[in-house]
């Protein structure tokens, strides 16, 4: 096609709305440079080169309205804000998807952090007999016990005494702080992600120890 040909194509952004392109070269490489957005071409013809980091946008949202009065020079962030203002329903859906993706990322990141290191101030359930730590931290000691079925309403709030020791025995897990687990005493303890994995490890260990 000769230089100066104008074609309407689907754009890359804003739900692929149709936009005008104009052919500006027959030999430029890569081939994509042979075409330019018509709005940008008009702007540069009237006002000079578009500054780096800016783009020519359509003020009324109509990508086919290439009247010079409808062209505005914006940064990428301004274009995004303008899109959200014009499309409240789609903006709401996009924020919901972004929130869900962020929550998933944070959960995965939390799992990675827990797998790599024990958090010093958190409480971890430890099975001393199986020499195993459940890699699931709790904010409080009693919170850990409640999670594993212990009624803590009758236990002394200082966390000490015979009643607390009996509750821990019934629970099967000893609450330990992460800073304690980092010591040499627990260096040989294995670390698992959940109770089911602990039970599998215990059963596997018993089978290994059974006489042939």
C-alpha positions, 0 to 999 in steps of 0.5 A: 500500500502506498504511503499515506494509506489510512486503515481501521484496525483493532487496537491493542488496548481498551477492549480492542476498540477500532483505531485508525492507522496511517502508512508512513514508510515503505521500507522501515524495519521492523515492519510494524514501524511502517504504520503509525497511529493516525492520532499520533501522526496528526499530533506530531504533524501539528505539534511536533514529536510526542515526548518520551513517556507520553501518548496521544489519547482520545479525550471523549473515549471515541477512538475513531474521533480523530478531530485535533480538538479530541486529542490529548497528550497523557502519561500511561497512568493518566490513560489507565485512570481515564479508562477506569472512569469511563468503564465503572463496571469493567473497572470493578471487575478488573479490581476484583480480579486484581484483588484475587490474584494478589491474595493468591500471590500473598498466600503462595509467598507466605508458604515460601517464607514458612518453608524457608524459615521459622518466624521467631515470634510465632508458635509452632506445633511440635511432636516431640516423639516423632521429632517433627514440627508442623510448619503452620505458625500461630500468633498465640500459644493458646490459639495453637491449642484451640486449633487442635481441639483443646478447651482453653477456657479453664486453663490459667492465663499464664500458660503454666501449671499441671492443667496446661501440661495435661492439655498439651499431652492430650493435644499431642503437640507442644507449642514452641516459639520459632526462636526456640526451634532454631536452636541446636536441640531441634536441628534434627527435627523434620518440618512438615506442612500439615498433620496428614503429612506428619501421620504419613511420616510416622506410619512410614517410620514404623514400617521401616522399623518393623522387623523383617 
